[in-house]
Amino acid sequence: TDIAEDAPSGTVVALLRVKDRDSGDNGEVRVSLQGSLPFRLEKTFEDYYRVVTAEELDREAVSEYNVTVRASDGGSPSLWSSAVLSLRVLDVNDN
């Protein structure tokens, strides 16, 4: 996915659906972003989440991000899965 470096904070870069068919605690899913990156995760409704920019990006500082989204259930032991989103920051003419 590509995103312009001048995209304002709060720009949606990915939409996700996370679902666990188990019942009870095993069906309760917690979703998080791994690491300290300029993105945040927002739950929109039910099983849907979006990854948005938490601040403006600077292509000259970082031109590409690999954002790991992790989902884990409430079971014991907890089962989890992850996916990596590759985000390329596009240059905007700074002049």
Biopython code that builds the backbone (N, CA, C, O; Angstrom):
import numpy as np
from Bio.PDB.StructureBuilder import StructureBuilder

atoms = [
    (1, "THR", "N", (0.836, -1.169, 0.000)),
    (1, "THR", "CA", (0.000, 0.000, 0.000)),
    (1, "THR", "C", (0.889, 1.242, 0.000)),
    (1, "THR", "O", (1.933, 1.269, 0.652)),
    (2, "ASP", "N", (0.473, 2.248, -0.723)),
    (2, "ASP", "CA", (1.205, 3.515, -0.799)),
    (2, "ASP", "C", (0.447, 4.589, -0.046)),
    (2, "ASP", "O", (-0.784, 4.602, -0.020)),
    (3, "ILE", "N", (1.209, 5.503, 0.576)),
    (3, "ILE", "CA", (0.608, 6.645, 1.272)),
    (3, "ILE", "C", (1.525, 7.857, 1.083)),
    (3, "ILE", "O", (2.747, 7.747, 1.193)),
    (4, "ALA", "N", (0.925, 8.998, 0.800)),
    (4, "ALA", "CA", (1.705, 10.221, 0.599)),
    (4, "ALA", "C", (2.243, 10.715, 1.937)),
    (4, "ALA", "O", (1.575, 10.611, 2.966)),
    (5, "GLU", "N", (3.458, 11.254, 1.907)),
    (5, "GLU", "CA", (4.074, 11.703, 3.155)),
    (5, "GLU", "C", (3.337, 12.887, 3.782)),
    (5, "GLU", "O", (3.508, 13.158, 4.971)),
    (6, "ASP", "N", (2.523, 13.593, 3.001)),
    (6, "ASP", "CA", (1.785, 14.731, 3.561)),
    (6, "ASP", "C", (0.353, 14.367, 3.950)),
    (6, "ASP", "O", (-0.471, 15.250, 4.190)),
    (7, "ALA", "N", (0.056, 13.058, 4.011)),
    (7, "ALA", "CA", (-1.284, 12.632, 4.439)),
    (7, "ALA", "C", (-1.511, 13.094, 5.877)),
    (7, "ALA", "O", (-0.638, 12.917, 6.726)),
    (8, "PRO", "N", (-2.662, 13.678, 6.156)),
    (8, "PRO", "CA", (-2.902, 14.184, 7.512)),
    (8, "PRO", "C", (-3.055, 13.057, 8.529)),
    (8, "PRO", "O", (-3.387, 11.925, 8.176)),
    (9, "SER", "N", (-2.811, 13.380, 9.782)),
    (9, "SER", "CA", (-3.022, 12.429, 10.870)),
    (9, "SER", "C", (-4.461, 11.938, 10.819)),
    (9, "SER", "O", (-5.386, 12.729, 10.635)),
    (10, "GLY", "N", (-4.649, 10.628, 10.982)),
    (10, "GLY", "CA", (-5.984, 10.045, 10.934)),
    (10, "GLY", "C", (-6.343, 9.465, 9.580)),
    (10, "GLY", "O", (-7.455, 8.968, 9.403)),
    (11, "THR", "N", (-5.420, 9.515, 8.608)),
    (11, "THR", "CA", (-5.666, 8.937, 7.292)),
    (11, "THR", "C", (-5.715, 7.416, 7.389)),
    (11, "THR", "O", (-4.818, 6.800, 7.964)),
    (12, "VAL", "N", (-6.746, 6.818, 6.836)),
    (12, "VAL", "CA", (-6.900, 5.363, 6.867)),
    (12, "VAL", "C", (-5.946, 4.735, 5.852)),
    (12, "VAL", "O", (-5.933, 5.120, 4.683)),
    (13, "VAL", "N", (-5.139, 3.756, 6.308)),
    (13, "VAL", "CA", (-4.216, 3.064, 5.416)),
    (13, "VAL", "C", (-4.598, 1.601, 5.217)),
    (13, "VAL", "O", (-4.124, 0.971, 4.272)),
    (14, "ALA", "N", (-5.446, 1.046, 6.087)),
    (14, "ALA", "CA", (-5.881, -0.341, 5.934)),
    (14, "ALA", "C", (-7.175, -0.568, 6.706)),
    (14, "ALA", "O", (-7.398, 0.036, 7.755)),
    (15, "LEU", "N", (-8.023, -1.446, 6.177)),
    (15, "LEU", "CA", (-9.232, -1.892, 6.853)),
    (15, "LEU", "C", (-9.086, -3.388, 7.107)),
    (15, "LEU", "O", (-8.662, -4.133, 6.223)),
    (16, "LEU", "N", (-9.434, -3.826, 8.307)),
    (16, "LEU", "CA", (-9.253, -5.219, 8.690)),
    (16, "LEU", "C", (-10.536, -5.780, 9.274)),
    (16, "LEU", "O", (-11.309, -5.066, 9.912)),
    (17, "ARG", "N", (-10.751, -7.067, 9.048)),
    (17, "ARG", "CA", (-11.829, -7.779, 9.726)),
    (17, "ARG", "C", (-11.185, -8.917, 10.494)),
    (17, "ARG", "O", (-10.447, -9.719, 9.922)),
    (18, "VAL", "N", (-11.464, -8.989, 11.791)),
    (18, "VAL", "CA", (-10.886, -10.007, 12.663)),
    (18, "VAL", "C", (-12.031, -10.776, 13.289)),
    (18, "VAL", "O", (-12.904, -10.189, 13.929)),
    (19, "LYS", "N", (-12.031, -12.095, 13.107)),
    (19, "LYS", "CA", (-13.138, -12.897, 13.614)),
    (19, "LYS", "C", (-12.606, -14.216, 14.159)),
    (19, "LYS", "O", (-11.723, -14.838, 13.569)),
    (20, "ASP", "N", (-13.153, -14.626, 15.286)),
    (20, "ASP", "CA", (-12.856, -15.926, 15.890)),
    (20, "ASP", "C", (-14.195, -16.614, 16.108)),
    (20, "ASP", "O", (-15.064, -16.064, 16.785)),
    (21, "ARG", "N", (-14.375, -17.793, 15.553)),
    (21, "ARG", "CA", (-15.669, -18.474, 15.614)),
    (21, "ARG", "C", (-15.917, -19.186, 16.937)),
    (21, "ARG", "O", (-17.007, -19.712, 17.160)),
    (22, "ASP", "N", (-14.923, -19.210, 17.813)),
    (22, "ASP", "CA", (-15.112, -19.849, 19.113)),
    (22, "ASP", "C", (-16.100, -19.050, 19.957)),
    (22, "ASP", "O", (-16.382, -17.886, 19.670)),
    (23, "SER", "N", (-16.619, -19.690, 20.997)),
    (23, "SER", "CA", (-17.521, -19.003, 21.918)),
    (23, "SER", "C", (-16.794, -18.724, 23.227)),
    (23, "SER", "O", (-15.700, -19.240, 23.456)),
    (24, "GLY", "N", (-17.400, -17.910, 24.083)),
    (24, "GLY", "CA", (-16.808, -17.592, 25.388)),
    (24, "GLY", "C", (-15.489, -16.856, 25.256)),
    (24, "GLY", "O", (-15.268, -16.116, 24.298)),
    (25, "ASP", "N", (-14.598, -17.070, 26.248)),
    (25, "ASP", "CA", (-13.305, -16.387, 26.251)),
    (25, "ASP", "C", (-12.482, -16.705, 25.001)),
    (25, "ASP", "O", (-11.740, -15.853, 24.513)),
    (26, "ASN", "N", (-12.609, -17.914, 24.489)),
    (26, "ASN", "CA", (-11.851, -18.309, 23.292)),
    (26, "ASN", "C", (-12.253, -17.497, 22.065)),
    (26, "ASN", "O", (-11.482, -17.398, 21.111)),
    (27, "GLY", "N", (-13.430, -16.925, 22.081)),
    (27, "GLY", "CA", (-13.899, -16.124, 20.959)),
    (27, "GLY", "C", (-13.647, -14.639, 21.114)),
    (27, "GLY", "O", (-13.869, -13.871, 20.178)),
    (28, "GLU", "N", (-13.185, -14.222, 22.289)),
    (28, "GLU", "CA", (-12.860, -12.807, 22.520)),
    (28, "GLU", "C", (-11.496, -12.502, 21.910)),
    (28, "GLU", "O", (-10.497, -13.117, 22.282)),
    (29, "VAL", "N", (-11.453, -11.566, 20.983)),
    (29, "VAL", "CA", (-10.219, -11.260, 20.265)),
    (29, "VAL", "C", (-9.696, -9.882, 20.660)),
    (29, "VAL", "O", (-10.450, -8.911, 20.720)),
    (30, "ARG", "N", (-8.398, -9.817, 20.926)),
    (30, "ARG", "CA", (-7.707, -8.552, 21.172)),
    (30, "ARG", "C", (-6.773, -8.297, 19.995)),
    (30, "ARG", "O", (-6.002, -9.173, 19.602)),
    (31, "VAL", "N", (-6.846, -7.102, 19.441)),
    (31, "VAL", "CA", (-6.055, -6.753, 18.272)),
    (31, "VAL", "C", (-5.124, -5.611, 18.649)),
    (31, "VAL", "O", (-5.530, -4.673, 19.335)),
    (32, "SER", "N", (-3.872, -5.691, 18.200)),
    (32, "SER", "CA", (-2.906, -4.644, 18.531)),
    (32, "SER", "C", (-1.888, -4.493, 17.410)),
    (32, "SER", "O", (-1.687, -5.399, 16.600)),
    (33, "LEU", "N", (-1.247, -3.321, 17.383)),
    (33, "LEU", "CA", (-0.123, -3.079, 16.489)),
    (33, "LEU", "C", (1.153, -3.320, 17.289)),
    (33, "LEU", "O", (1.252, -2.912, 18.446)),
    (34, "GLN", "N", (2.112, -3.971, 16.680)),
    (34, "GLN", "CA", (3.369, -4.278, 17.350)),
    (34, "GLN", "C", (4.400, -3.190, 17.055)),
    (34, "GLN", "O", (4.523, -2.729, 15.920)),
    (35, "GLY", "N", (5.125, -2.793, 18.073)),
    (35, "GLY", "CA", (6.192, -1.816, 17.895)),
    (35, "GLY", "C", (5.710, -0.390, 18.059)),
    (35, "GLY", "O", (4.522, -0.126, 18.246)),
    (36, "SER", "N", (6.659, 0.512, 17.985)),
    (36, "SER", "CA", (6.386, 1.940, 18.123)),
    (36, "SER", "C", (6.465, 2.579, 16.742)),
    (36, "SER", "O", (7.549, 2.886, 16.246)),
    (37, "LEU", "N", (5.305, 2.774, 16.133)),
    (37, "LEU", "CA", (5.230, 3.294, 14.776)),
    (37, "LEU", "C", (4.247, 4.459, 14.732)),
    (37, "LEU", "O", (3.446, 4.618, 15.653)),
    (38, "PRO", "N", (4.292, 5.282, 13.672)),
    (38, "PRO", "CA", (3.382, 6.424, 13.585)),
    (38, "PRO", "C", (1.984, 6.039, 13.078)),
    (38, "PRO", "O", (1.396, 6.747, 12.261)),
    (39, "PHE", "N", (1.468, 4.924, 13.566)),
    (39, "PHE", "CA", (0.144, 4.438, 13.196)),
    (39, "PHE", "C", (-0.592, 4.018, 14.447)),
    (39, "PHE", "O", (0.026, 3.719, 15.469)),
    (40, "ARG", "N", (-1.919, 3.994, 14.369)),
    (40, "ARG", "CA", (-2.720, 3.501, 15.485)),
    (40, "ARG", "C", (-3.861, 2.662, 14.936)),
    (40, "ARG", "O", (-4.223, 2.760, 13.763)),
    (41, "LEU", "N", (-4.412, 1.846, 15.802)),
    (41, "LEU", "CA", (-5.489, 0.943, 15.448)),
    (41, "LEU", "C", (-6.780, 1.471, 16.047)),
    (41, "LEU", "O", (-6.812, 1.843, 17.220)),
    (42, "GLU", "N", (-7.842, 1.509, 15.258)),
    (42, "GLU", "CA", (-9.147, 1.960, 15.738)),
    (42, "GLU", "C", (-10.191, 0.897, 15.414)),
    (42, "GLU", "O", (-10.259, 0.408, 14.286)),
    (43, "LYS", "N", (-10.998, 0.545, 16.403)),
    (43, "LYS", "CA", (-12.103, -0.374, 16.159)),
    (43, "LYS", "C", (-13.254, 0.441, 15.600)),
    (43, "LYS", "O", (-13.634, 1.459, 16.178)),
    (44, "THR", "N", (-13.812, -0.002, 14.476)),
    (44, "THR", "CA", (-14.896, 0.747, 13.864)),
    (44, "THR", "C", (-16.244, 0.204, 14.323)),
    (44, "THR", "O", (-17.079, 0.968, 14.807)),
    (45, "PHE", "N", (-16.473, -1.096, 14.184)),
    (45, "PHE", "CA", (-17.670, -1.750, 14.705)),
    (45, "PHE", "C", (-17.480, -3.255, 14.612)),
    (45, "PHE", "O", (-16.767, -3.752, 13.740)),
    (46, "GLU", "N", (-18.119, -3.965, 15.511)),
    (46, "GLU", "CA", (-18.060, -5.423, 15.594)),
    (46, "GLU", "C", (-16.652, -5.959, 15.356)),
    (46, "GLU", "O", (-15.768, -5.756, 16.187)),
    (47, "ASP", "N", (-16.432, -6.640, 14.229)),
    (47, "ASP", "CA", (-15.150, -7.298, 13.958)),
    (47, "ASP", "C", (-14.227, -6.471, 13.074)),
    (47, "ASP", "O", (-13.231, -6.997, 12.576)),
    (48, "TYR", "N", (-14.526, -5.204, 12.866)),
    (48, "TYR", "CA", (-13.775, -4.397, 11.910)),
    (48, "TYR", "C", (-12.875, -3.380, 12.620)),
    (48, "TYR", "O", (-13.248, -2.768, 13.621)),
    (49, "TYR", "N", (-11.676, -3.231, 12.056)),
    (49, "TYR", "CA", (-10.683, -2.296, 12.569)),
    (49, "TYR", "C", (-10.094, -1.539, 11.390)),
    (49, "TYR", "O", (-10.158, -1.982, 10.243)),
    (50, "ARG", "N", (-9.520, -0.388, 11.701)),
    (50, "ARG", "CA", (-8.777, 0.333, 10.677)),
    (50, "ARG", "C", (-7.440, 0.770, 11.247)),
    (50, "ARG", "O", (-7.320, 1.089, 12.430)),
    (51, "VAL", "N", (-6.446, 0.778, 10.384)),
    (51, "VAL", "CA", (-5.123, 1.285, 10.733)),
    (51, "VAL", "C", (-5.057, 2.682, 10.140)),
    (51, "VAL", "O", (-5.287, 2.868, 8.945)),
    (52, "VAL", "N", (-4.740, 3.674, 10.986)),
    (52, "VAL", "CA", (-4.681, 5.067, 10.544)),
    (52, "VAL", "C", (-3.342, 5.678, 10.942)),
    (52, "VAL", "O", (-2.660, 5.185, 11.840)),
    (53, "THR", "N", (-2.981, 6.750, 10.264)),
    (53, "THR", "CA", (-1.762, 7.462, 10.626)),
    (53, "THR", "C", (-1.990, 8.188, 11.951)),
    (53, "THR", "O", (-3.047, 8.777, 12.174)),
    (54, "ALA", "N", (-0.997, 8.138, 12.813)),
    (54, "ALA", "CA", (-1.082, 8.815, 14.104)),
    (54, "ALA", "C", (-0.403, 10.182, 14.045)),
    (54, "ALA", "O", (-0.560, 11.002, 14.950)),
    (55, "GLU", "N", (0.344, 10.415, 12.986)),
    (55, "GLU", "CA", (1.051, 11.688, 12.793)),
    (55, "GLU", "C", (1.430, 11.784, 11.325)),
    (55, "GLU", "O", (1.318, 10.803, 10.591)),
    (56, "GLU", "N", (1.880, 12.965, 10.887)),
    (56, "GLU", "CA", (2.338, 13.096, 9.513)),
    (56, "GLU", "C", (3.620, 12.295, 9.342)),
    (56, "GLU", "O", (4.403, 12.146, 10.280)),
    (57, "LEU", "N", (3.824, 11.785, 8.139)),
    (57, "LEU", "CA", (4.997, 10.961, 7.846)),
    (57, "LEU", "C", (6.060, 11.800, 7.153)),
    (57, "LEU", "O", (5.748, 12.819, 6.537)),
    (58, "ASP", "N", (7.297, 11.381, 7.251)),
    (58, "ASP", "CA", (8.414, 12.067, 6.611)),
    (58, "ASP", "C", (9.195, 11.043, 5.793)),
    (58, "ASP", "O", (9.961, 10.253, 6.345)),
    (59, "ARG", "N", (8.999, 11.060, 4.483)),
    (59, "ARG", "CA", (9.643, 10.080, 3.621)),
    (59, "ARG", "C", (11.164, 10.150, 3.695)),
    (59, "ARG", "O", (11.839, 9.130, 3.557)),
    (60, "GLU", "N", (11.699, 11.330, 3.910)),
    (60, "GLU", "CA", (13.149, 11.465, 3.991)),
    (60, "GLU", "C", (13.705, 10.741, 5.229)),
    (60, "GLU", "O", (14.860, 10.315, 5.225)),
    (61, "ALA", "N", (12.906, 10.601, 6.270)),
    (61, "ALA", "CA", (13.340, 9.898, 7.479)),
    (61, "ALA", "C", (13.092, 8.390, 7.348)),
    (61, "ALA", "O", (13.981, 7.589, 7.637)),
    (62, "VAL", "N", (11.891, 8.004, 6.914)),
    (62, "VAL", "CA", (11.530, 6.590, 6.743)),
    (62, "VAL", "C", (10.685, 6.474, 5.482)),
    (62, "VAL", "O", (9.637, 7.112, 5.380)),
    (63, "SER", "N", (11.126, 5.668, 4.520)),
    (63, "SER", "CA", (10.407, 5.562, 3.250)),
    (63, "SER", "C", (9.477, 4.356, 3.177)),
    (63, "SER", "O", (8.657, 4.268, 2.262)),
    (64, "GLU", "N", (9.590, 3.424, 4.128)),
    (64, "GLU", "CA", (8.729, 2.249, 4.113)),
    (64, "GLU", "C", (8.553, 1.717, 5.529)),
    (64, "GLU", "O", (9.488, 1.720, 6.330)),
    (65, "TYR", "N", (7.343, 1.262, 5.821)),
    (65, "TYR", "CA", (7.025, 0.677, 7.122)),
    (65, "TYR", "C", (6.469, -0.719, 6.931)),
    (65, "TYR", "O", (5.715, -0.970, 5.992)),
    (66, "ASN", "N", (6.836, -1.621, 7.812)),
    (66, "ASN", "CA", (6.204, -2.923, 7.919)),
    (66, "ASN", "C", (5.453, -2.913, 9.240)),
    (66, "ASN", "O", (6.063, -2.932, 10.309)),
    (67, "VAL", "N", (4.137, -2.883, 9.166)),
    (67, "VAL", "CA", (3.283, -2.768, 10.340)),
    (67, "VAL", "C", (2.712, -4.151, 10.655)),
    (67, "VAL", "O", (1.990, -4.729, 9.842)),
    (68, "THR", "N", (3.037, -4.675, 11.832)),
    (68, "THR", "CA", (2.544, -5.985, 12.236)),
    (68, "THR", "C", (1.294, -5.826, 13.082)),
    (68, "THR", "O", (1.302, -5.159, 14.117)),
    (69, "VAL", "N", (0.215, -6.457, 12.618)),
    (69, "VAL", "CA", (-1.052, -6.479, 13.341)),
    (69, "VAL", "C", (-1.174, -7.855, 13.978)),
    (69, "VAL", "O", (-1.058, -8.874, 13.297)),
    (70, "ARG", "N", (-1.408, -7.881, 15.287)),
    (70, "ARG", "CA", (-1.506, -9.151, 16.004)),
    (70, "ARG", "C", (-2.890, -9.292, 16.622)),
    (70, "ARG", "O", (-3.403, -8.364, 17.248)),
    (71, "ALA", "N", (-3.481, -10.460, 16.439)),
    (71, "ALA", "CA", (-4.783, -10.775, 17.028)),
    (71, "ALA", "C", (-4.600, -11.990, 17.928)),
    (71, "ALA", "O", (-4.030, -12.997, 17.508)),
    (72, "SER", "N", (-5.084, -11.897, 19.170)),
    (72, "SER", "CA", (-4.997, -13.020, 20.101)),
    (72, "SER", "C", (-6.349, -13.217, 20.764)),
    (72, "SER", "O", (-7.107, -12.266, 20.954)),
    (73, "ASP", "N", (-6.646, -14.481, 21.119)),
    (73, "ASP", "CA", (-7.927, -14.753, 21.755)),
    (73, "ASP", "C", (-7.765, -14.817, 23.269)),
    (73, "ASP", "O", (-6.655, -14.730, 23.794)),
    (74, "GLY", "N", (-8.889, -14.968, 23.957)),
    (74, "GLY", "CA", (-8.883, -14.985, 25.418)),
    (74, "GLY", "C", (-8.750, -16.366, 26.012)),
    (74, "GLY", "O", (-8.948, -16.536, 27.215)),
    (75, "GLY", "N", (-8.420, -17.358, 25.207)),
    (75, "GLY", "CA", (-8.297, -18.728, 25.700)),
    (75, "GLY", "C", (-7.054, -18.924, 26.553)),
    (75, "GLY", "O", (-6.207, -18.038, 26.669)),
    (76, "SER", "N", (-6.970, -20.086, 27.137)),
    (76, "SER", "CA", (-5.799, -20.430, 27.949)),
    (76, "SER", "C", (-5.315, -21.807, 27.509)),
    (76, "SER", "O", (-5.971, -22.801, 27.818)),
    (77, "PRO", "N", (-4.216, -21.901, 26.816)),
    (77, "PRO", "CA", (-3.339, -20.791, 26.410)),
    (77, "PRO", "C", (-3.969, -19.972, 25.276)),
    (77, "PRO", "O", (-4.799, -20.464, 24.511)),
    (78, "SER", "N", (-3.553, -18.734, 25.200)),
    (78, "SER", "CA", (-4.060, -17.827, 24.186)),
    (78, "SER", "C", (-3.487, -18.213, 22.819)),
    (78, "SER", "O", (-2.288, -18.457, 22.685)),
    (79, "LEU", "N", (-4.349, -18.265, 21.818)),
    (79, "LEU", "CA", (-3.907, -18.492, 20.446)),
    (79, "LEU", "C", (-3.839, -17.141, 19.751)),
    (79, "LEU", "O", (-4.623, -16.240, 20.050)),
    (80, "TRP", "N", (-2.908, -17.006, 18.833)),
    (80, "TRP", "CA", (-2.751, -15.725, 18.162)),
    (80, "TRP", "C", (-2.360, -15.919, 16.708)),
    (80, "TRP", "O", (-1.927, -16.996, 16.297)),
    (81, "SER", "N", (-2.519, -14.870, 15.954)),
    (81, "SER", "CA", (-2.124, -14.820, 14.563)),
    (81, "SER", "C", (-1.681, -13.390, 14.268)),
    (81, "SER", "O", (-2.098, -12.450, 14.944)),
    (82, "SER", "N", (-0.843, -13.238, 13.267)),
    (82, "SER", "CA", (-0.402, -11.889, 12.911)),
    (82, "SER", "C", (-0.320, -11.747, 11.396)),
    (82, "SER", "O", (-0.226, -12.732, 10.663)),
    (83, "ALA", "N", (-0.357, -10.507, 10.952)),
    (83, "ALA", "CA", (-0.212, -10.176, 9.542)),
    (83, "ALA", "C", (0.653, -8.928, 9.453)),
    (83, "ALA", "O", (0.622, -8.076, 10.341)),
    (84, "VAL", "N", (1.419, -8.825, 8.383)),
    (84, "VAL", "CA", (2.289, -7.670, 8.181)),
    (84, "VAL", "C", (1.765, -6.846, 7.013)),
    (84, "VAL", "O", (1.539, -7.362, 5.918)),
    (85, "LEU", "N", (1.577, -5.556, 7.267)),
    (85, "LEU", "CA", (1.171, -4.608, 6.230)),
    (85, "LEU", "C", (2.410, -3.845, 5.774)),
    (85, "LEU", "O", (3.093, -3.228, 6.591)),
    (86, "SER", "N", (2.699, -3.882, 4.488)),
    (86, "SER", "CA", (3.822, -3.123, 3.943)),
    (86, "SER", "C", (3.294, -1.799, 3.412)),
    (86, "SER", "O", (2.454, -1.770, 2.513)),
    (87, "LEU", "N", (3.795, -0.704, 3.976)),
    (87, "LEU", "CA", (3.347, 0.635, 3.598)),
    (87, "LEU", "C", (4.533, 1.420, 3.043)),
    (87, "LEU", "O", (5.546, 1.590, 3.720)),
    (88, "ARG", "N", (4.399, 1.890, 1.822)),
    (88, "ARG", "CA", (5.454, 2.682, 1.197)),
    (88, "ARG", "C", (5.047, 4.144, 1.234)),
    (88, "ARG", "O", (3.937, 4.496, 0.835)),
    (89, "VAL", "N", (5.941, 4.994, 1.711)),
    (89, "VAL", "CA", (5.670, 6.434, 1.812)),
    (89, "VAL", "C", (6.099, 7.102, 0.514)),
    (89, "VAL", "O", (7.253, 6.997, 0.098)),
    (90, "LEU", "N", (5.151, 7.792, -0.120)),
    (90, "LEU", "CA", (5.437, 8.454, -1.387)),
    (90, "LEU", "C", (5.930, 9.872, -1.143)),
    (90, "LEU", "O", (5.442, 10.577, -0.260)),
    (91, "ASP", "N", (6.901, 10.269, -1.943)),
    (91, "ASP", "CA", (7.498, 11.597, -1.818)),
    (91, "ASP", "C", (6.549, 12.662, -2.354)),
    (91, "ASP", "O", (5.898, 12.479, -3.382)),
    (92, "VAL", "N", (6.487, 13.760, -1.644)),
    (92, "VAL", "CA", (5.731, 14.924, -2.083)),
    (92, "VAL", "C", (6.742, 16.048, -2.262)),
    (92, "VAL", "O", (7.614, 16.236, -1.414)),
    (93, "ASN", "N", (6.635, 16.790, -3.343)),
    (93, "ASN", "CA", (7.579, 17.865, -3.616)),
    (93, "ASN", "C", (7.577, 18.855, -2.454)),
    (93, "ASN", "O", (6.563, 19.498, -2.181)),
    (94, "ASP", "N", (8.710, 18.976, -1.775)),
    (94, "ASP", "CA", (8.811, 19.833, -0.595)),
    (94, "ASP", "C", (9.085, 21.299, -0.955)),
    (94, "ASP", "O", (9.107, 22.155, -0.071)),
    (95, "ASN", "N", (9.294, 21.593, -2.234)),
    (95, "ASN", "CA", (9.619, 22.972, -2.638)),
    (95, "ASN", "C", (8.378, 23.787, -2.887)),
    (95, "ASN", "O", (8.472, 24.965, -3.233)),
]
sb = StructureBuilder()
sb.init_structure("model")
sb.init_model(0)
sb.init_chain("A")
sb.init_seg("    ")
for serial, (resi, resn, name, xyz) in enumerate(atoms, 1):
    if name == "N":
        sb.init_residue(resn, " ", resi, " ")
    sb.init_atom(name, np.array(xyz, "f"), 0.0, 1.0, " ", f" {name:<3s}", serial, name[0])
structure = sb.get_structure()
